[in-house]
Amino acid sequence: MAVVPAISSATPWGDAADNFLYPKADPPPSVVITPCDPWPRPYYLESGLRRVLPYHFTYNTYCKQRWRGLDLLGIFASEFRDRPVEYYKEAIERGHVMVNGKPSTTCYIVKNGDMISHTLHRHEPPVTALPIGIVHEDDDMIVIDKPAGVPVHPAGRYNYNSIVEIMRAERGMGWNPLPCNRLDRLTSGVMFVGKHAKAAEILSEQIKGRTVRKEYVARVKGEFPEGEIECSQPILQISPKLGLNRVRANGKEARTLFRRIAYYPATSSQPSAISNPPDFDSKKTPWKGSAGYSIVSCFPFTGRTHQLRVHLQFLGHPISNDPIYCNQRVWGADLGAFDADATNDEDIISRLSKMGKSEVAEAVAYHDEMVDDYNKKKAEKMSGELCETCGTPLYTDPGAHELGIYLHAKRYSCEEGGWSYETPLPAWALPPEERRKAGGIGGGSKAVEESRPGSEADSADISTIQ
């Protein structure tokens, strides 16, 4: 893909861009107007990040069932955390929020069938500048190696910085990528993108019908038990606004099988090498009992949102750098291990909602003060600056530890043996000596074939968490 020179510092964006990916877009207007859909997309690369120049955009959404009977301002205040409630109040009063194409009021009661439109000056967060890897391509399907930190579909603060829109920008405006499986924004690995509706439908039905075997790799805190560990705890979403999920008896069925690949004890140079407090409970917080980390294979049999992350947290071995489920500021010292109690939901939601707003988005349960302080400074947070066009509070750039988590979709295969696609292991999943050769965070290695769970050799060593 050709890269054109950086724009002149005489432009409204100054010298913010090192390289534009596509020809320069016109500056956004100084007032909110009915926006166009900029093409080419206003991408540029800087400091290892893919950025998008701010642009005007209109969100359109029909009334959701849970919104019926609520006032318009209340919906924005409870459902969206991108901007403060004062912004939404002013946007409604100034006509930037409309209902059924007409100006409305903050106290308007939303009804079934209402179309809510919100026009705003949009600021997208940057994502990694790593390219989308191609594992396989034919006339029907593209199998990709999704980079960590990039959402699949436009959602929330992300639009053009999504897998769908990046691929569209690379292949042409009329091309319509059709993702067949879903990976969390922070997860990397195997994804299937249909080139036409029929191909996407066939593979999507296979995945929904649970005839596709999925294998993920995770790096978790502490010494994960040997053998096979099955977790069958149901999962419930307790905050749609934050995308927070927890183990709950009234949740949806969820089942995952785990197997430890390797355990690496802490060395004196690792920040996790800490002494245990007097009241240490190895059953409640097993990751504290032995510093270091484990590499674990994960085999999900169901496809709940955050399933692997929630199940690993429940087992007491959360993914080491998970900004939600391995966050001591949110969960406390035990990181939510074996916790299915709903009485503290409101406290957890309140603490999590502050991350990245008035407080720093602490990504992991660091124990070394110097490492913790460094990542606080590097984490995405409010910069204290405002956009000159719309007055929106601006964020700093995310730190490298916020662009992805140690969770990778390694292999998807048809149970009948018709096909199998595998991606290389990321550097964080390699043995320390190989990781140093691969250059630390980046790079990877050809994945090694693992024995499958449930084989005759393993059948005598299976533990189940119900």
WOKAJO-V423238 format. One line per field, one symbol per residue. ss: DSSP state (@ for helix, = for strand, . for the rest). psi: psi as a letter, one per 30 degrees, with the letter a starting at -180 (. if undefined). burial: b if it has 24 or more other C-alpha atoms within 12 Angstrom, else e. A space follows every 10 residues. Layout:
# WOKAJO-V423238
ss=???
psi=???
burial=???
This chain:
# WOKAJO-V423238
ss=...=...... ........== .......... .......... ..====..== ==..====== ==..@@@... =@@@@@@@@. ....@@@@@@ @@@...===. .==.....=. ....====== ==....==.. ..=====... ======.... =...=..=.. .=@@@@@@@@ @......==. .......=== ====..@@@@ @@@@@@@@.. .========= =......=== =...=====. ...====... .=...===== =====..... .......... .....@@@@. .========= ......@@@@ @@@@....=. .......@@@ @......... .@@@@@@@@@ @@@@=...=. ........@@ @@@@@@@@.. .=====.... ..===....@ @@....==== ====.....= ==..==@@@. .@@@@@@@.. ...==..... .......... .====.
psi=kkkllllkff lfgbhfkekk flkklkkllf lkljlljkkl khllkkhgkk lkkklkkkkk klkleffkgl leeeeeeffk gellfeeeee eeefgfklkh gklalfgkjk lkfkkkkjkl jkjkkllkgk ljkjekkafe kkkljkkkfk lelkkbfkdf ileeeeeeef fkefkjkjkf lkklefklak kkjkfleeee eeeeeeeegh gkkkklkljl kajkllakkk khklkkkfje efhkklkkeg akkkkkkkkk elkjlklffk ffjllklegk jfeeiffffj lalkkkkkjk flhlkgeeee eeeefgilke hjfeghjefe faffggkhjg kffgeeeeee eeffkfcflk ikelikfkee eeeefeeflk lkfflkkfef gkkkllklle fffllikkje kklkffgelk kkllkleffl keeeeeefgc eaaalkkkkl kklgleffff ikkkj.
burial=eeeeebbeee eebeeebbbb bbebbeebee ebeeeeebeb bbbbbbeebb bbbbbbbbbe eebeeebeee bbbbbbeebe bbbeeebbbe bbeebbbbbe eeebbbebeb eeebbbbbbb bbbbbbbbbb bbbbbeeeee bbbbbbbbbb bbbeebbbbb bbbbbbbbbb eeeeeebbbb bbbbbbbbbb bbbbbeeeeb ebbbebbeee ebbbbbbbbb bbbbbebbbb bbbbbbbbee eebbbbbbee eeebbbbbbb bbbbbbeeee ebbeeeeeee eeeebbbbbb bbbbbbbbbb bbbbbbbbbb bbbbbbbbbb bbbbbbbbbb bebbbbbbbb eeeebeebbe bbbebbbeeb bbbbbbbeee ebeebbbbbb bbeeeeeeeb ebbbbbbbbb bbbbbbbbbb bbbeeeeeee bbbbbbbbbb bbeeeeeeee bbebeeeeee eebeeeeeee eeeeee
